[in-house]
Amino acid sequence: MEHRCTERNPSELKILICRHNHPVAIGRIKNGSQCGVFVETDFVDIDCEHQVRLEVLLNKNPFTKLQRIEMQAIVIHKEEKGFGAEVDFAKDSDATAFMDILKYPQSSMPDNRLLAKAANH
């Protein structure tokens, strides 16, 4: 039985995984919430209690600036295909934008309204 405090939303968001302020790998958020994520990745040099920074990079429209949502994370469990982590956002606006993107995937965003909302935070 799972013991999560918040419901997870399925996702296919591509992310950048950073350790010690250096990019080390790419991955994909398979599911997430404002409190935690499961990251699917081939990166194996990570263990429980490691601290990482995760960056979601968005650029759906070639005429807009690349948007970045950052979160600090601590690895809670590791599996063969990835890891689960608790996340913390430095800005409430990043947390809100992240949850909006999870709830309304980019492929279903009409007229880039959600991306514009994230960009304005």
Secondary structure, DSSP 4 states (H G I P E B T S, - for coil): ----SS--EEEEEEEEEEETTEEEEEEEEEEE-SSEEEEE-S--S--TT-EEEEEEEE--STTSPPEEEEEEEEEEEEETTEEEEEEE-SSHHHHHHHHHHHHS-GGG-GGGHHHHHHHT-
